[in-house]
Amino acid sequence: MTIKSDKNYEISKIDGVITFKNKNTTIGFIRFNTKGEVEYIFVNPAFRKKGIAKKLLKLTKEKLGKNLTPQEPISPLGKKLFNIV
């Protein structure tokens, strides 16, 4: 399913993956499972520091209706995103 966004990108939702894309590139995506585990999250470096990862997490949490947890291994940026010290 592709939904047009008012933020100059499209949101694509398929089983286990939510993707933000514009006409030129993938802005970011999240891969998750039904247990609420985030398997992978990526934001294109050109679009970082704009809240994209948080938006992906929010949409995923809304879709699953449960809190999310990251799978191991967790990168330094992933630890920061999930507030893990």
C-alpha positions in Angstrom: 0.0 0.0 0.0 1.4 3.4 -1.0 0.1 6.5 0.8 0.8 10.0 -0.5 2.3 12.2 2.2 2.1 15.9 2.6 5.9 16.0 3.4 7.1 15.5 -0.2 7.5 11.8 0.1 5.5 8.7 -0.2 4.9 6.1 2.6 4.8 2.5 1.5 3.5 -0.1 3.9 3.9 -3.8 3.2 4.2 -6.8 5.6 7.0 -6.0 8.0 8.4 -3.0 6.2 7.5 0.7 6.1 9.4 2.9 3.6 9.6 6.6 3.0 10.5 7.6 -0.6 10.6 10.6 -2.8 10.8 10.6 -6.6 14.6 10.4 -6.4 15.6 8.1 -3.6 14.6 6.1 -0.5 14.6 8.4 2.5 14.4 5.7 5.1 12.8 2.4 6.0 12.1 0.1 9.0 11.9 -3.7 9.0 10.1 -5.3 11.9 8.3 -8.5 13.0 4.9 -9.1 14.6 6.5 -9.4 18.1 7.4 -5.7 17.9 11.1 -6.3 17.3 12.8 -3.7 15.1 15.1 -5.8 12.9 16.5 -2.9 10.9 16.0 0.8 10.6 17.8 3.0 8.1 17.7 6.7 7.2 19.5 8.0 4.2 22.4 10.2 5.5 21.1 13.2 3.5 17.9 13.1 5.5 19.2 12.4 9.0 18.5 14.7 12.0 15.0 15.5 10.7 13.0 13.0 12.8 12.6 10.4 10.1 13.6 7.5 12.3 11.2 8.6 15.0 8.4 8.9 12.5 9.1 5.3 11.2 9.1 4.0 14.8 5.8 5.9 15.5 4.1 4.4 12.4 5.3 0.9 13.3 4.1 1.2 16.9 0.7 2.4 15.7 0.5 -0.5 13.1 1.4 -3.2 15.6 -0.3 -1.7 18.7 2.6 -2.5 21.0 5.9 -1.2 22.2 9.0 -1.8 20.1 12.3 -3.3 21.0 15.5 -3.4 18.9 17.1 -6.7 17.9 20.8 -7.2 18.6 23.3 -6.0 17.5 22.4 -2.4 18.1 24.5 0.4 16.5 25.5 3.5 18.4 22.8 5.5 16.5 20.3 2.8 17.3 21.1 2.9 21.0 20.6 6.7 20.9 17.3 6.3 19.1 16.0 3.7 21.7 17.6 5.6 24.6 19.8 2.7 25.5 23.0 3.7 27.5 
